[in-house]
């Protein structure tokens, strides 16, 4: 009979208590999909996703919990990656730079390391199945946004799951304006949202106008997405054919909706990033008029002047102000008023106000 090395002798797996070591040997013999660790002082546990569902092993630490969990992760890393010293440090430098192609991404999910899950989530090689396993291992708003950017995930079974999660948690972002903008853009980009969901997010802009920014950004893409709940179109005044082409976007139902939302944002932006992204979105949307403006300068009149002016807008207009100030809220709005006020006049001109 082969004697079992005593627990705590320093070998991989045997720094754990005997009962945990035995249970883990049995568990690791199975075809695991992902592992996560509950680091609760009162009831630490290891969870594993298997073909048959979720398995749980209550842990019985025989040393201080942080040290014990380090031993546990060393065992898991040795089993998954052949790296008995724990999750390889060099991988943390690759996590956010798309340099994971040479690795088996699925094996990373077996290490019990949150950083390894993030590495999988960031990888260009993320598949719908891997997304499901990573989501089980570490469900979070940031991970949902990252995974939903991948077409394979958005078009797979996980697309609606992640989109529903983000829609449900969007109200809880409250004053996290950058997160709100990024979440709305990802949701729109994914193409997973129903018309009802798009309309519901748009209506949230009435309470927090930052929600509009993502819609304005995607409206100016090469393959624009229509804005929900469009306002009535405005009758265009008589003009030359080339002028009509420039103003077409402004006077349509979509253009009037875009301009109304842009005005609401610029009247009460909350952060500098909201201002920057809104200005870039306005310029992108109206850039079709730039060529006419350059070729006909002095002959531009009325709404055409406003449309061509908006086509030249971008975040560089406020760069000198923001370079000298980190202000947000009402103080920021006072500082940028010399830039924003003329833009709002152009917008109101195109709205007929």
N, C-alpha and C positions, 0 to 999 in steps of 0.2 A: 504494500500500500504506500502510495506516494504521500508524504506529509505535506501539508499546506503551509506556506510561509506565514509567519505571524503577521497580523495586521500592524501597520505602522513601521514596517522594516525599510520603507523608502522605495520599494519597487512600485511600478505603475499599477494602480488598482489596489494595492495592499496597504496604502496609507488610509484606506477607508475602513470602516467598521466591518467585521466579518459578515454580518447579515446584509449590509448594503453591497459588499463586494460580490456575494453570491447572487443576489437579485440582479445586479447589473450584468453579470456574466450570462445569465439566462436571457435577459432582455436583449443584449447586444448580439446574441446568436440569431435574432429575428431580422427580418427585412424592414428596417426602420426608415421612415421618411424624414423625420425631423425630431429634434429634442429641445426642450426648454426646461429651465430650472427655476423653481420658486424659492426665492432667497429669504423667506420669512423666518425670523428668529424663533417663532413659536412652533411652526410646522413646515420646515423646509421639505421640498419634494422635487423629484425629477419626473417630468412628463415626457412621453414619447408618442409620436404618431405612427401607427402601424397600419397594415392593410385591414386590420380588423377594428380599427378605431383608436381611441386614446388609452394609453396605459399610464398608471401612476405608481411611482415607488416612493413611499415616505422615507425620508432620510434620517439616519440616526448618527449624528456627528459625535465623534469621540475626541475632538479637539475644537478649538475656537471655530465658529462657523465660516468666517472668511477663508481661513486656512484650509478647512475641510473642502469647501467648494473649489478652491484652487486645485486640490488633489483630484477632485471629481472631474474637473475640466481637463486636467492632464490625461486622465484615463480616456475620456471621450475623444480628445484630440488624437491620442495615440491610435485609438481604434479607427477613427474616421480618416485621418490624414497621414498616419505614420509619423506623427510629430509628438512624441511623448512629453516634450517640454511645455505643452500647451499650444494654444492657437498661435501659429507663426506670426511673430511681430511684423515681419515685412508685409504681410497681407493687409495690415491696417493702413499702410501707405497706398495700397492699390485700390482700396475699397471704393473710393469716389472718382476713380480715373479710368474706369472701363478696361482695366488690365487683368481681367479674370478669365480670359478665354482659354488659357492653358490648364485650367483647373476643372475638376468635376464639381460643379456648383452644388449638386445634391449632397455631396459629402460634407460641405461646409455647414449644412443645416444640422448635422449630427454632432457638432462640437459643443452645443449648449452656450455658445458665445453670441451675445447680441451683435457684436461687431461683424461676426461672420454672416448673420442674417442680413445686415445692412449691405455687406458685400454682394450677396446674391441679389438683393433688391436693386442695386445700382447696375448690375451687369447687363450689357446689351444682349447676352445670351439667355435672358430670363424667358422661360416658357410659361404657358398657362398652368401646367401641373406644378412647376417649381413655385410659381406665385401662390398657389393654393397652400403648399407646404410652408412657405415663408410667412404667409398670412397667419397660419395657425401658430407658428412659432413666435411671432411678434406683431400683433395687429396694432397699428398706429396711424394717425392721419398722414404723417410724413411718408411712411411706407406705402400707404394706399395711393398717395399722389404719384410717387415714383413708379410704382408698378403699372398704374393705369396709363402712363405715358407710352408704354410698350404696346405696339399694335397687336402682338400675339396675345397679350393679356386682355386688352380692351375688347378684342373680338372673340375671346374664349369664354369659358364658363365663369371665370373670376371677374370679368368686366362688370356685369351688373352687381355683383357682390360688393366690389370696391366702390362703385359709384353710389350705391345705396348708402353705404357707410359714410361716405363723404357728404352726401346730401343731408343725412341725419345729423351729422356733427357740425355742419357749417354754422348753425346758429350759435354754437358754443365758442366759436372763435372770437366773437364779440369785437374787441378792439385790436385784434391781431390782423392789422390791415394787409400786410404782405401775405400772410397765410390765406386770407380771404381771396385776394386777387389770384394767387397761384392755384388755389383749389378750384375756383370758378373756371379758370383757363383750362386746367386739366380735364375737368368734367366736360366742358364743351368740346375740347379736342378729341376726347375719347369716342364721341359719337354714340354713347350708350344712353344718354338721358332721353326720357320721354318728353313730349311737348309739354305735358303738365309739370314735369320737374323743372324744365327750362323756365316756364312761366313763373313758377313759385320762387325760383332763385332771383329772377328779374324783379319780382315784386318786393323782395327783401331790400332792394336798392332804395325804396322809399324810406326805409328806416336807417339803413347804413349804405350811403351811396357808393361806397367802395365796391359793392357787388356789381355795379355797372361796368367797372373798368375792364374786367375780363371779357365781357360781351363786346365792348368797343374794340378791344385788341383783335379778337377773332373776326370781327366784321370787316377789317381791312386786310385780311390775309388774301393770298392768291386765289384760294377757294373759300370765299367768305361764307360765314354761317348767318342766316337771317336772324334779326333781333326779334324776340317774342313780343307779343302785344303791341304791334306797330300802331302809330298814330296816323291820322288821315294825311294823305299826300297834299302838297300845296300846289296850286296852279302856277305854272311858270309864266313869267311875262314874255312878250314877244322879243325874240333875239335871233341873232345869226346862228347858223347850224353848229359852228364850232363852239360858240358860247353855250348853246343848249347842252352840248355834250359835257362841258365842264360842270354845269349846274345840275345835271340830271340826278346825281347822287343826293344832292342837298334837298331837292324838292319832292323826291319820292317818299312814300310812307316810311321806308327804312331810313332814309336820310333825315327826315324830320324826327324820327325816334332817336336816332344817333345823336343829333344835335341837342335835343332836349335833355338826354341823359348826360352828355358832355357838359352842358351848362350847369346841371345840378351838382356834378362833381366839382367843377371849377369854382362854384360859388362857396362850397364848404368842404374843401379837401382836408383830410386829417393828418396826412404825413407827406413828407417830401417824395417818397417813392410813389404814392398815389398821384401826385402832380406830374412827376416825370413820365410815368407810364400813360397817363391820360393825354399828355401833350404829344407823345410819340404816336399814340393811337389816332388822334385827330389828324396829324400830318399824313400818316399812312393812308387814312381813309380818303383824303381829298387830294392826294398827290396827282391824280389824273389831270388836274387842272393846272399843274405847274408849267407844262410846256406852252400852253396858251398864254399864260401870264408872262413868260419870258419873251415870247415873240410879239406881244401886242401892248406892252406896258402902259403907255400913256392913254390908250384908248379904252381901258377897262373902266366900267362904271357900275354903280349899284351893287347888286348881289354878287356879280362876277368878281368884283374887287375882294369881297369878303371870302368867297370860295377859294380864290387863288392865294389869298393871304393865309388861310387855314392850311393850305397844302404845304406851306413852308414851315409849319410849326413843328418843333420837337423839344426835347428836354434841355437842349443847350441854351434855350432862352432863359432858364432859371439857374443855370450852372453858376454864374457869378454870385448870385444871391446865396445859394445853398453852400457854396464854398466858404462863405464867411459866417454861416449860421447853421446851427443844428435844430433850430426852432421847429415846432410842430403846432398843430391846432391854430387858434386865433392869432397868435403872434406870427406864425408862418404866413398866414393869409394876408396880414397887413404888409409884410415884407414883399410878397410877390404881387401885390395889387397893381403896381405899374405895368407888369407884364400881362396879368390875367384880365384886367379890365378891358383893354382893347380887343382881346380875343372874345370876351363875352359879348361885346358890341357887334362883332362880326357874326357870331352865332345867332344873336337875336335878329340881325338883319336878314339872315337866311330863314329864320323862323317866322318872319313877317311881323316881328314885334317892334 
